[in-house]
């Protein structure tokens, strides 16, 4: 088991992804949602049925699943 310090997703010269899910696995075979990303906080509730985390995402437990719009803004459209 590893502790994750950073996950960096670069969109290159294309639009940033708006709504997406970061999954994790302990065995490399079975994956489960770890972070839900939505364009707006309200989409955390409507798309994923999870109360949004405002501000920079943080965890209180190792098995916690969160939803945030903090890193999912469409702007900049390129080189994100």
N, CA, C and O atoms as a printed pandas DataFrame, in Angstrom:
     atom_number atom_name residue_name chain_id  residue_number  x_coord  y_coord  z_coord
0              1         N          UNK        A               1    0.856   -1.172    0.000
1              2        CA          UNK        A               1    0.000    0.000    0.000
2              3         C          UNK        A               1    0.900    1.233    0.000
3              4         O          UNK        A               1    1.896    1.294    0.722
4              5         N          UNK        A               2    0.531    2.211   -0.823
5              6        CA          UNK        A               2    1.319    3.423   -0.973
6              7         C          UNK        A               2    0.511    4.637   -0.547
7              8         O          UNK        A               2   -0.719    4.627   -0.594
8              9         N          UNK        A               3    1.210    5.676   -0.134
9             10        CA          UNK        A               3    0.578    6.961    0.127
10            11         C          UNK        A               3    0.780    7.829   -1.103
11            12         O          UNK        A               3    1.907    8.005   -1.566
12            13         N          UNK        A               4   -0.305    8.369   -1.632
13            14        CA          UNK        A               4   -0.242    9.224   -2.818
14            15         C          UNK        A               4   -0.098   10.671   -2.361
15            16         O          UNK        A               4   -0.912   11.167   -1.582
16            17         N          UNK        A               5    0.932   11.339   -2.844
17            18        CA          UNK        A               5    1.143   12.737   -2.495
18            19         C          UNK        A               5    0.555   13.661   -3.556
19            20         O          UNK        A               5   -0.061   14.673   -3.221
20            21         N          UNK        A               6    0.738   13.321   -4.842
21            22        CA          UNK        A               6    0.248   14.159   -5.927
22            23         C          UNK        A               6   -0.196   13.294   -7.096
23            24         O          UNK        A               6    0.385   12.242   -7.365
24            25         N          UNK        A               7   -1.226   13.750   -7.781
25            26        CA          UNK        A               7   -1.636   13.174   -9.056
26            27         C          UNK        A               7   -1.740   14.349  -10.019
27            28         O          UNK        A               7   -2.500   15.287   -9.776
28            29         N          UNK        A               8   -0.986   14.304  -11.104
29            30        CA          UNK        A               8   -1.001   15.396  -12.076
30            31         C          UNK        A               8   -1.557   14.864  -13.388
31            32         O          UNK        A               8   -1.058   13.879  -13.933
32            33         N          UNK        A               9   -2.597   15.527  -13.890
33            34        CA          UNK        A               9   -3.192   15.181  -15.180
34            35         C          UNK        A               9   -3.033   16.399  -16.077
35            36         O          UNK        A               9   -3.559   17.469  -15.769
36            37         N          UNK        A              10   -2.317   16.249  -17.176
37            38        CA          UNK        A              10   -2.121   17.357  -18.113
38            39         C          UNK        A              10   -2.987   17.141  -19.336
39            40         O          UNK        A              10   -3.035   16.041  -19.886
40            41         N          UNK        A              11   -3.671   18.190  -19.761
41            42        CA          UNK        A              11   -4.582   18.099  -20.896
42            43         C          UNK        A              11   -3.908   18.477  -22.213
43            44         O          UNK        A              11   -4.533   18.351  -23.266
44            45         N          UNK        A              12   -2.661   18.934  -22.193
45            46        CA          UNK        A              12   -1.922   19.297  -23.389
46            47         C          UNK        A              12   -2.660   20.389  -24.160
47            48         O          UNK        A              12   -3.194   21.319  -23.556
48            49         N          UNK        A              13   -2.696   20.284  -25.486
49            50        CA          UNK        A              13   -3.359   21.296  -26.312
50            51         C          UNK        A              13   -4.780   20.883  -26.643
51            52         O          UNK        A              13   -5.187   20.906  -27.804
52            53         N          UNK        A              14   -5.515   20.516  -25.645
53            54        CA          UNK        A              14   -6.922   20.156  -25.819
54            55         C          UNK        A              14   -7.678   20.644  -24.591
55            56         O          UNK        A              14   -7.063   20.938  -23.566
56            57         N          UNK        A              15   -8.982   20.733  -24.677
57            58        CA          UNK        A              15   -9.750   21.197  -23.516
58            59         C          UNK        A              15   -9.551   20.285  -22.310
59            60         O          UNK        A              15   -9.385   19.073  -22.448
60            61         N          UNK        A              16   -9.571   20.887  -21.135
61            62        CA          UNK        A              16   -9.499   20.111  -19.899
62            63         C          UNK        A              16  -10.742   19.248  -19.764
63            64         O          UNK        A              16  -11.824   19.641  -20.202
64            65         N          UNK        A              17  -10.596   18.081  -19.163
65            66        CA          UNK        A              17  -11.803   17.291  -18.897
66            67         C          UNK        A              17  -12.633   17.991  -17.824
67            68         O          UNK        A              17  -12.077   18.509  -16.856
68            69         N          UNK        A              18  -13.930   18.011  -17.980
69            70        CA          UNK        A              18  -14.797   18.661  -17.002
70            71         C          UNK        A              18  -15.200   17.716  -15.893
71            72         O          UNK        A              18  -14.822   17.908  -14.738
72            73         N          UNK        A              19  -15.960   16.705  -16.237
73            74        CA          UNK        A              19  -16.406   15.714  -15.262
74            75         C          UNK        A              19  -15.634   14.427  -15.500
75            76         O          UNK        A              19  -15.627   13.893  -16.609
76            77         N          UNK        A              20  -14.987   13.937  -14.459
77            78        CA          UNK        A              20  -14.222   12.703  -14.586
78            79         C          UNK        A              20  -14.043   12.070  -13.218
79            80         O          UNK        A              20  -14.288   12.697  -12.187
80            81         N          UNK        A              21  -13.610   10.814  -13.228
81            82        CA          UNK        A              21  -13.469   10.048  -11.992
82            83         C          UNK        A              21  -12.055    9.492  -11.912
83            84         O          UNK        A              21  -11.568    8.882  -12.864
84            85         N          UNK        A              22  -11.400    9.701  -10.786
85            86        CA          UNK        A              22  -10.104    9.093  -10.500
86            87         C          UNK        A              22  -10.377    7.860   -9.645
87            88         O          UNK        A              22  -10.978    7.955   -8.575
88            89         N          UNK        A              23   -9.929    6.707  -10.129
89            90        CA          UNK        A              23  -10.171    5.460   -9.404
90            91         C          UNK        A              23   -8.873    4.929   -8.819
91            92         O          UNK        A              23   -7.785    5.270   -9.283
92            93         N          UNK        A              24   -8.997    4.090   -7.797
93            94        CA          UNK        A              24   -7.824    3.466   -7.192
94            95         C          UNK        A              24   -8.049    1.973   -7.044
95            96         O          UNK        A              24   -9.181    1.489   -7.066
96            97         N          UNK        A              25   -6.942    1.257   -6.894
97            98        CA          UNK        A              25   -7.002   -0.197   -6.751
98            99         C          UNK        A              25   -5.905   -0.647   -5.802
99           100         O          UNK        A              25   -4.802   -0.100   -5.809
100          101         N          UNK        A              26   -6.210   -1.635   -4.997
101          102        CA          UNK        A              26   -5.196   -2.223   -4.121
102          103         C          UNK        A              26   -4.553   -3.451   -4.741
103          104         O          UNK        A              26   -3.469   -3.862   -4.327
104          105         N          UNK        A              27   -5.225   -4.050   -5.749
105          106        CA          UNK        A              27   -4.704   -5.277   -6.350
106          107         C          UNK        A              27   -4.420   -5.156   -7.848
107          108         O          UNK        A              27   -3.926   -6.107   -8.453
108          109         N          UNK        A              28   -4.721   -4.011   -8.455
109          110        CA          UNK        A              28   -4.496   -3.822   -9.880
110          111         C          UNK        A              28   -5.567   -4.433  -10.758
111          112         O          UNK        A              28   -5.490   -4.327  -11.982
112          113         N          UNK        A              29   -6.562   -5.067  -10.169
113          114        CA          UNK        A              29   -7.646   -5.705  -10.920
114          115         C          UNK        A              29   -8.993   -5.049  -10.663
115          116         O          UNK        A              29   -9.776   -4.833  -11.588
116          117         N          UNK        A              30   -9.254   -4.738   -9.421
117          118        CA          UNK        A              30  -10.532   -4.140   -9.028
118          119         C          UNK        A              30  -10.311   -2.670   -8.694
119          120         O          UNK        A              30   -9.520   -2.330   -7.815
120          121         N          UNK        A              31  -11.022   -1.809   -9.409
121          122        CA          UNK        A              31  -10.872   -0.372   -9.220
122          123         C          UNK        A              31  -12.150    0.214   -8.642
123          124         O          UNK        A              31  -13.257   -0.209   -8.976
124          125         N          UNK        A              32  -11.972    1.206   -7.762
125          126        CA          UNK        A              32  -13.096    1.857   -7.099
126          127         C          UNK        A              32  -12.889    3.367   -7.143
127          128         O          UNK        A              32  -11.748    3.826   -7.098
128          129         N          UNK        A              33  -13.972    4.155   -7.230
129          130        CA          UNK        A              33  -13.834    5.612   -7.246
130          131         C          UNK        A              33  -13.087    6.119   -6.014
131          132         O          UNK        A              33  -13.297    5.646   -4.897
132          133         N          UNK        A              34  -12.223    7.080   -6.247
133          134        CA          UNK        A              34  -11.456    7.701   -5.177
134          135         C          UNK        A              34  -11.771    9.200   -5.127
135          136         O          UNK        A              34  -11.972    9.764   -4.051
136          137         N          UNK        A              35  -11.811    9.836   -6.302
137          138        CA          UNK        A              35  -12.177   11.244   -6.398
138          139         C          UNK        A              35  -13.085   11.432   -7.602
139          140         O          UNK        A              35  -12.801   10.951   -8.699
140          141         N          UNK        A              36  -14.174   12.136   -7.375
141          142        CA          UNK        A              36  -15.041   12.556   -8.467
142          143         C          UNK        A              36  -14.728   14.021   -8.729
143          144         O          UNK        A              36  -14.601   14.814   -7.796
144          145         N          UNK        A              37  -14.606   14.373   -9.999
145          146        CA          UNK        A              37  -14.341   15.756  -10.382
146          147         C          UNK        A              37  -15.500   16.242  -11.239
147          148         O          UNK        A              37  -15.908   15.569  -12.185
148          149         N          UNK        A              38  -16.024   17.409  -10.902
149          150        CA          UNK        A              38  -17.166   17.979  -11.612
150          151         C          UNK        A              38  -16.863   19.431  -11.966
151          152         O          UNK        A              38  -16.056   20.083  -11.303
152          153         N          UNK        A              39  -17.514   19.931  -13.013
153          154        CA          UNK        A              39  -17.293   21.313  -13.441
154          155         C          UNK        A              39  -17.774   22.292  -12.372
155          156         O          UNK        A              39  -17.140   23.324  -12.152
156          157         N          UNK        A              40  -18.881   21.981  -11.709
157          158        CA          UNK        A              40  -19.412   22.826  -10.642
158          159         C          UNK        A              40  -19.713   21.967   -9.419
159          160         O          UNK        A              40  -19.864   20.750   -9.522
160          161         N          UNK        A              41  -19.797   22.612   -8.271
161          162        CA          UNK        A              41  -20.137   21.885   -7.046
162          163         C          UNK        A              41  -21.512   21.238   -7.139
163          164         O          UNK        A              41  -21.720   20.142   -6.619
164          165         N          UNK        A              42  -22.452   21.912   -7.799
165          166        CA          UNK        A              42  -23.798   21.338   -7.905
166          167         C          UNK        A              42  -23.799   20.041   -8.714
167          168         O          UNK        A              42  -24.643   19.173   -8.491
168          169         N          UNK        A              43  -22.857   19.905   -9.652
169          170        CA          UNK        A              43  -22.780   18.667  -10.427
170          171         C          UNK        A              43  -22.266   17.494   -9.595
171          172         O          UNK        A              43  -22.505   16.341   -9.952
172          173         N          UNK        A              44  -21.570   17.763   -8.503
173          174        CA          UNK        A              44  -21.184   16.675   -7.593
174          175         C          UNK        A              44  -22.438   15.975   -7.081
175          176         O          UNK        A              44  -22.477   14.749   -6.967
176          177         N          UNK        A              45  -23.450   16.758   -6.777
177          178        CA          UNK        A              45  -24.705   16.181   -6.282
178          179         C          UNK        A              45  -25.527   15.566   -7.401
179          180         O          UNK        A              45  -26.038   14.456   -7.252
180          181         N          UNK        A              46  -25.664   16.270   -8.520
181          182        CA          UNK        A              46  -26.547   15.774   -9.576
182          183         C          UNK        A              46  -25.957   14.593  -10.339
183          184         O          UNK        A              46  -26.692   13.675  -10.702
184          185         N          UNK        A              47  -24.656   14.594  -10.590
185          186        CA          UNK        A              47  -24.044   13.504  -11.365
186          187         C          UNK        A              47  -23.605   12.329  -10.499
187          188         O          UNK        A              47  -23.765   11.172  -10.889
188          189         N          UNK        A              48  -23.048   12.627   -9.320
189          190        CA          UNK        A              48  -22.423   11.580   -8.515
190          191         C          UNK        A              48  -23.104   11.338   -7.168
191          192         O          UNK        A              48  -22.768   10.385   -6.464
192          193         N          UNK        A              49  -24.056   12.195   -6.811
193          194        CA          UNK        A              49  -24.778   12.073   -5.541
194          195         C          UNK        A              49  -23.825   12.143   -4.337
195          196         O          UNK        A              49  -23.983   11.406   -3.364
196          197         N          UNK        A              50  -22.847   13.030   -4.422
197          198        CA          UNK        A              50  -21.881   13.227   -3.346
198          199         C          UNK        A              50  -21.825   14.716   -3.014
199          200         O          UNK        A              50  -21.792   15.554   -3.915
200          201         N          UNK        A              51  -21.813   15.042   -1.734
201          202        CA          UNK        A              51  -21.694   16.428   -1.302
202          203         C          UNK        A              51  -20.319   16.951   -1.710
203          204         O          UNK        A              51  -19.309   16.309   -1.425
204          205         N          UNK        A              52  -20.265   18.110   -2.374
205          206        CA          UNK        A              52  -18.979   18.615   -2.865
206          207         C          UNK        A              52  -18.061   19.072   -1.736
207          208         O          UNK        A              52  -18.517   19.523   -0.685
208          209         N          UNK        A              53  -16.776   18.944   -1.975
209          210        CA          UNK        A              53  -15.737   19.469   -1.099
210          211         C          UNK        A              53  -15.351   20.822   -1.660
211          212         O          UNK        A              53  -14.944   20.899   -2.820
212          213         N          UNK        A              54  -15.458   21.882   -0.895
213          214        CA          UNK        A              54  -15.084   23.210   -1.387
214          215         C          UNK        A              54  -13.619   23.480   -1.057
215          216         O          UNK        A              54  -13.083   22.957   -0.081
216          217         N          UNK        A              55  -12.988   24.297   -1.880
217          218        CA          UNK        A              55  -11.577   24.601   -1.684
218          219         C          UNK        A              55  -10.698   23.432   -2.077
219          220         O          UNK        A              55  -11.177   22.462   -2.665
220          221         N          UNK        A              56   -9.416   23.514   -1.757
221          222        CA          UNK        A              56   -8.511   22.406   -2.093
222          223         C          UNK        A              56   -8.980   21.116   -1.419
223          224         O          UNK        A              56   -9.287   21.124   -0.227
224          225         N          UNK        A              57   -9.040   20.015   -2.157
225          226        CA          UNK        A              57   -9.543   18.773   -1.580
226          227         C          UNK        A              57   -8.647   18.249   -0.459
227          228         O          UNK        A              57   -7.421   18.339   -0.531
228          229         N          UNK        A              58   -9.276   17.706    0.566
229          230        CA          UNK        A              58   -8.544   17.072    1.659
230          231         C          UNK        A              58   -9.342   15.867    2.134
231          232         O          UNK        A              58  -10.540   15.754    1.877
232          233         N          UNK        A              59   -8.663   14.982    2.823
233          234        CA          UNK        A              59   -9.290   13.750    3.302
234          235         C          UNK        A              59   -9.221   13.687    4.818
235          236         O          UNK        A              59   -8.282   14.200    5.427
236          237         N          UNK        A              60  -10.220   13.056    5.423
237          238        CA          UNK        A              60  -10.195   12.809    6.860
238          239         C          UNK        A              60   -9.977   11.333    7.162
239          240         O          UNK        A              60   -9.579   10.976    8.271
240          241         N          UNK        A              61  -10.242   10.460    6.159
241          242        CA          UNK        A              61  -10.050    9.017    6.323
242          243         C          UNK        A              61   -9.425    8.448    5.052
243          244         O          UNK        A              61   -9.590    9.017    3.972
244          245         N          UNK        A              62   -8.713    7.336    5.171
245          246        CA          UNK        A              62   -8.058    6.708    4.019
246          247         C          UNK        A              62   -9.038    6.192    2.980
247          248         O          UNK        A              62   -8.726    6.190    1.789
248          249         N          UNK        A              63  -10.215    5.755    3.406
249          250        CA          UNK        A              63  -11.178    5.161    2.474
250          251         C          UNK        A              63  -12.260    6.144    2.033
251          252         O          UNK        A              63  -13.267    5.740    1.450
252          253         N          UNK        A              64  -12.059    7.421    2.305
253          254        CA          UNK        A              64  -13.037    8.453    1.966
254          255         C          UNK        A              64  -13.057    8.715    0.458
255          256         O          UNK        A              64  -12.006    8.766   -0.181
256          257         N          UNK        A              65  -14.245    8.881   -0.101
257          258        CA          UNK        A              65  -14.431    9.228   -1.511
258          259         C          UNK        A              65  -15.003   10.639   -1.545
259          260         O          UNK        A              65  -16.010   10.922   -0.896
260          261         N          UNK        A              66  -14.359   11.526   -2.305
261          262        CA          UNK        A              66  -14.795   12.917   -2.334
262          263         C          UNK        A              66  -15.165   13.345   -3.748
263          264         O          UNK        A              66  -14.836   12.673   -4.725
264          265         N          UNK        A              67  -15.857   14.476   -3.835
265          266        CA          UNK        A              67  -16.144   15.129   -5.108
266          267         C          UNK        A              67  -15.726   16.586   -4.983
267          268         O          UNK        A              67  -16.015   17.243   -3.983
268          269         N          UNK        A              68  -15.046   17.083   -6.004
269          270        CA          UNK        A              68  -14.579   18.458   -5.985
270          271         C          UNK        A              68  -14.678   19.075   -7.377
271          272         O          UNK        A              68  -14.596   18.372   -8.384
272          273         N          UNK        A              69  -14.851   20.371   -7.424
273          274        CA          UNK        A              69  -14.772   21.096   -8.693
274          275         C          UNK        A              69  -13.520   21.977   -8.708
275          276         O          UNK        A              69  -13.316   22.753   -9.642
276          277         N          UNK        A              70  -12.697   21.857   -7.687
277          278        CA          UNK        A              70  -11.531   22.726   -7.507
278          279         C          UNK        A              70  -10.568   22.677   -8.693
279          280         O          UNK        A              70  -10.046   23.717   -9.096
280          281         N          UNK        A              71  -10.323   21.504   -9.258
281          282        CA          UNK        A              71   -9.376   21.364  -10.368
282          283         C          UNK        A              71  -10.062   21.128  -11.709
283          284         O          UNK        A              71   -9.385   20.817  -12.689
284          285         N          UNK        A              72  -11.359   21.264  -11.780
285          286        CA          UNK        A              72  -12.090   20.873  -12.989
286          287         C          UNK        A              72  -12.629   22.040  -13.790
287          288         O          UNK        A              72  -13.521   21.855  -14.618
288          289         N          UNK        A              73  -12.125   23.205  -13.572
289          290        CA          UNK        A              73  -12.597   24.351  -14.343
290          291         C          UNK        A              73  -12.208   24.183  -15.808
291          292         O          UNK        A              73  -11.123   23.691  -16.115
292          293         N          UNK        A              74  -13.084   24.587  -16.694
293          294        CA          UNK        A              74  -12.827   24.472  -18.125
294          295         C          UNK        A              74  -11.687   25.399  -18.565
295          296         O          UNK        A              74  -10.945   25.060  -19.487
296          297         N          UNK        A              75  -11.536   26.567  -17.918
297          298        CA          UNK        A              75  -10.498   27.528  -18.311
298          299         C          UNK        A              75   -9.211   27.225  -17.572
299          300         O          UNK        A              75   -9.275   26.938  -16.376
300          301         N          UNK        A              76   -8.062   27.270  -18.194
301          302        CA          UNK        A              76   -7.873   27.578  -19.598
302          303         C          UNK        A              76   -8.283   26.405  -20.473
303          304         O          UNK        A              76   -8.153   25.245  -20.083
304          305         N          UNK        A              77   -8.779   26.723  -21.658
305          306        CA          UNK        A              77   -9.226   25.672  -22.566
306          307         C          UNK        A              77   -8.068   24.852  -23.110
307          308         O          UNK        A              77   -8.250   23.688  -23.466
308          309         N          UNK        A              78   -6.880   25.441  -23.179
309          310        CA          UNK        A              78   -5.718   24.721  -23.701
310          311         C          UNK        A              78   -4.540   24.878  -22.753
311          312         O          UNK        A              78   -4.506   25.785  -21.921
312          313         N          UNK        A              79   -3.580   23.983  -22.896
313          314        CA          UNK        A              79   -2.353   23.994  -22.098
314          315         C          UNK        A              79   -2.646   23.935  -20.606
315          316         O          UNK        A              79   -1.950   24.561  -19.807
316          317         N          UNK        A              80   -3.675   23.183  -20.232
317          318        CA          UNK        A              80   -4.098   23.091  -18.841
318          319         C          UNK        A              80   -3.329   22.095  -18.077
319          320         O          UNK        A              80   -3.576   21.907  -16.885
